[in-house]
Amino acid sequence: MLKRTITGIVAALFAVGVLAFRDTPALSIVVAIFTVIAAREIEKVIGIKNKAIYYISLAFSGLVPLYYEFRPELEQRGIVIPVTAVVVIYCVVLFMLMLTDFENTKFEEVASVIISTTFVPWSFSTLIFLNDMSETYPDKFDFHYDLFFILLGLFAAWLSDSFAYFSGRFFGKHKLCPKISPKKTVEGAIGGIVGAVVSNVVLFTVFDRCFFTVHTIGYGWVILVSLALAVIGICGDLTASVIKRNFGVKDYGNLFPGHGGVMDRFDSALFVLTMLYAFITLYGVVC
């Protein structure tokens, strides 16, 4: 418990430092590094033996966030990269590499690598997208909304997890999904959802009263989105647990003592951040 707490404090201080420099490439560089580490953890769990697939997929994972960081500069120079075509080529190349060593490379492994090295990089990249919301929708969101949306997503994922842990520890009686994650309880899930909503309402109150110059969203939006994100976070956590159970591992890695690896810490956050970006985009287009 002590090790877990110390690691959490250090990670929180690191996150604050990164967010303080989010207007520089620092955020994107950290996102790229975490993306590569997460992809490596998943591929280690999968047990991919084809070295070419291993290194190409890791390189692809790290380049995705960096591309979105420097895309405006590239487009100003007339360099437009067709993302869909690149992804298709990437998938075809991996399957061709599978044929070069088909005796030791299973189709399921390559398919898992493709899914993980497309979903994970783009999910991590939503941190970059959220950090640019005021530029994407300048008539709806001011500069402070960028940080607010990032914190909204992280609070919904991480504080929900913390509230669920303590709620389940003190009040948990009914198992949520015993075959997937035996320690998770219904009471813990409810505590996590309530904690996420309350935390984000407090967060919104602070930003709305102290920072926002454009009041585009209200308490109703924050409450509904926080409820949805908390439930999505639980689903993301359970999905990661299913993958670990299928491959017979307890944690994806050990980068964070007491917490596991990057994927153990960001499993629910990747689902939450992706859906938050979708909610904001739909709100920005429709409203």
N, C-alpha and C positions, 0 to 999 in steps of 0.2 A: 504493500500500500504506500509506504514512504517513497520507494523508488518510483512508483507510478506518479505520485504527486510532484516530486522534484522534476521529473521529466516533463510533466504537463506545464509547470511553471516556466521552465527553460524554453519549451516550445512556444508558449504564449509570448514571452519576451522577444523571441526570434521573429514571430509573426508580426508583432507590433513594429519591430525594426524594419521589416520588409515593407509593410504597409506605409510606413512613414516616408519611404522613398518610392512609392508606387507610380509617381510621375516620371520616373527614370526607367531604364531597361531592367533594373534590379528585380522587379516583380516577375517579369517574363523569364529572366535567367533562372530564378529560383523555381518557377513553375516548370521550366524545361528540365532542370536537374531532378526535381521530384518525379516528373513524368518518366524519365529514363529509369530511375530507381524502381518505381512502381512496376514498369513494364518488365524489368529484370527480375523482380520478385515473382511476378506471375509466371514468367517463362521458366524460372527455376522450379516452381511448383509443378508446372506442366511437364517438365523434364525434357525439353527440346534439346536434341543432340546435334542437329545440323548447325554448324558454326556460321555458315553464310546466312542462313535465316535468322539466327540469333543476333548477329551484329547489324545486319541491315534493318531488322525490325526495331532494334534499340535506337539506331541512328534516325530512323523515320519518326519514332516517338518524340525524340528530343527536338527535331526540326519543326514539328507542327506548331508548338507555342511560339518559337522564335519567328516563324513566318508571319504569324498574326501580329507580332510586335513590330516587325519591320515592313509589313505590307504597304502602309501608306507611302513610305519612302521609295519602295520598289515601284509602285504604281506611278509615282511622280516622275520616275525615270523611264516610264513606258514599259516596265516589266510586269506583265500580268500572267500569273500562274493559274492555269485551269485546275482547280483543286480536285474536282470530280475525276478528271482524266488521270491525275497523278495517283489518286487512291486506287483506281482501277488497274493502272500499270503496276503499282506496288503489290496488289493482290496476285496479279498474274505472275509477276517475278517470283514471289514466294512459292507459288504452286509449281513453277518451272524448277525451282531449286529443290523442291520435294522430289521431283523425278530423278534428279541426279544422285539421290541417295535414298531411294524409295524403300529399301530394305530396313533402314534404321529411322525413317521419318514417316510417322503415321499421318494420315489425312486429318484425323481429329486434332492432332497437335498443331498442325499448320492452321487449321480453321480457328482454333482457340487463340493462337498467336495473332491472327488477323483481327479477330474481334477485340482482343485486349489492347492491341497497339493502334486501334482506331478509336475505340470508345474512350480509353483512358486519356490519350493526348487531347482529344477534343473536349472531354469533360474538364480536365485541368485548365484548358484554354478559356473556359467560360469565366475564369477569374480575370483574364485579360479583357474579355468582352464586357463584363460587368463594370470594369474600370473605365470603360469608354462610353458608358450609357449617355452621359451628358453631351457627348459629341454626336452620338447616333441620333438622339432625340433632343436637340438643344431647346426646342420650344416647350418641352414637357419636364425636363430634369436639369437642375443646375449642377455645378461641379460637386457639391457635397453628396449628391445622390450616389455617385460612384462608390465612395467608401461605405455609404449606408447599405447599398445592395450587397456588397461583399460581406460585410458584417452580418447582415440579415441571413445570408445563406450559411455562413459558418456557425452562427448562433443556433440556427435551426438544426444543424447537424451535430455539432459538438456539445452544446449545452443540453440539447435533448438527450443525448447519450449519457451525459453526467447525471441529469435528473432521473433518467430511467434506471441508472445503476443504483443510486441511493434509494429511490422509491421501491425498487425490486428487493433491495437488501433488507429494508425495514418492514415493508408491507406485502411483499410478494408471496402469494399462495397458489395462484392458478398459472400453470405453464402456458406460455404463448404458442410456441412451436417446439415441443420437446424433441422431436425427431431431427430438427435442424440445429437448434441452439437450446440445449436443456436448461440453461441458467436464466433465460429470458422469461419474464412473467407478464401477465396481462396488466397487473398493477404497475409494474415498471414501465410498460409502454404508455399507459395513461399518464403516469407522472412525467414521463419524458415529453409527451405531447403538450401537456399543460405548462410545463417548464419552458418549452420552446416558445409558446404563444406569449406567456407573461414576459419573458426576456426580450422578445422582439417588440412588444408593446412599449416596454420601458425604453428600449433603444430608439424606437420611432419618436417617442415623446421628447427625448433629449435632442435629436436631430431637428425635429419639427419646430421646437421652441427656440433652439439656439443657432441653427445653421441654415436651414432651408430658406431660400428666397422665393422659390416657386413651390406652391403647395398643391402638388398634383395628386397625391394619394392620401388616403385617410386611414383611420383606425380600422374600418371595416375591411379594407383591402389587406392591411397588414395581418389582421387576425385570420382571415380566410386563407391567405397564402401561407402563413406560418403553420396552420393546421395541416394543410396539404403537404407542405415540405416535411413536417415532422413524421407524417405517415410514410411518405416516400423514403425518408431517411431510414426508417425501420425496415422497409422492404429492401433497401440497398444493403443494409447490414446483414439481413438474412440471406440475400443473394451471395454475398461474399462468404458467409458461413457455409452455404451449400457447396460452393466451389472448393473450399478448404476441406470439407468433409469428403467430397468425392475423391480428392487426391490424398487424403489421409494426413493432413498437416494441421498443426494447431495455430501457427501464425505464418504470415507471408514472409516476414523477416524479423530482424532484431535491431533495427536502426534506433528505435526509441525504447529504451529499457522500461519494462513494465507495460508497454503499449503494443509492442510488435514492430512491424515494418511500416512503410509509407502506406501501403494498401490497407493495413489494419487500421490506420489512423484516418484514412481518407475514403474508406469504402462507402460509407453513407454520404459523405460530403460530395462525392462525385455525382451521385444521383441527385442530390439536393440542388447543387449549383447548376447542373444542366437544366433541371426543370424550372428553377427560378429564372434562368435566362429566358426560357420559353415563355413563362408567365409574363415577364416584363416586356418581351418583344410583342406578344399578343396584345398586351395592354397599350403599348406604345402605338401599335398600328390601328387598333380598333377605337381607342378612346381619344 
